[in-house]
Amino acid sequence: MFSAANFVFYGLGQFLLIQRYKRRTPGVFKYQDGFWALFRCGIIATFLITGFFLVYITELNPGFLHEMLTTWEEDYELRPGVVILGLALMGFSTSLVFSLIHMQLFKPTWNTAEGKKHTL
């Protein structure tokens, strides 16, 4: 459930970021600049979420990992480090995918007189 909510907030946050970034960028909006702005935003968000989750599973709700494992196997030994690593890897990959998706929506079009000069 937390991942689904994170997915929605993350996508909305990146969408709003690139909208604002494009509006405030003078001149031609470059694909690479927008992609790196989105990707950096995603990396920062991943670190914040991972840090919060680490505090949550170790200090605020230490029994959370055991509750999470009851849906899998009873004998499985899972340590917080493995869960945090998995969460961080998911965050980094989500950052990359969402950056590519949002840039498809906001990249400059080549359907202009200048863009048609570059066609075969």
TADA-V862128 format. One record per pair of residues at least 4 apart in sequence whose C-alpha atoms are under 7 Angstrom apart, sorted by the first residue. I is the first residue (numbers start at 0). GAP is how many residues later the second one is. Records with the same first field share a line. If there is no record, write none. Layout:
BEGIN
I->GAP ; GAP
END
This chain:
BEGIN
0->4
1->4
2->4
3->4
4->4
5->4
6->4
7->4
8->4
9->4
10->4 ; 87
11->4
12->4
13->4 ; 24
14->4 ; 87
15->4
16->4
17->4 ; 16 ; 20
18->4
19->4
20->4
21->7
24->4
28->79
29->4
30->4 ; 72 ; 76
31->4
32->4
33->4 ; 69
34->4 ; 64 ; 65 ; 68
35->4
36->4
37->4 ; 61
38->4 ; 56 ; 57 ; 60
39->4
40->4
41->4 ; 53
42->4 ; 49 ; 52
43->4
44->4
45->4 ; 42 ; 45 ; 46
46->4
47->4
48->4
49->4 ; 34 ; 37 ; 38
50->4
51->4
52->4
53->4 ; 30
54->4 ; 5
55->4 ; 5
56->4 ; 5 ; 7 ; 8
57->4
62->4
63->4
64->4
65->4
68->4 ; 5
69->4
77->4
78->4
79->4
80->4
81->4
82->4
83->4
84->4
85->4
86->4
87->4
88->4
89->4
90->4
91->4
92->4
93->4
94->4
95->4
96->4
97->4
98->4
99->4
100->4
101->4
102->4
109->5 ; 6
110->4 ; 5
111->4
112->4
END
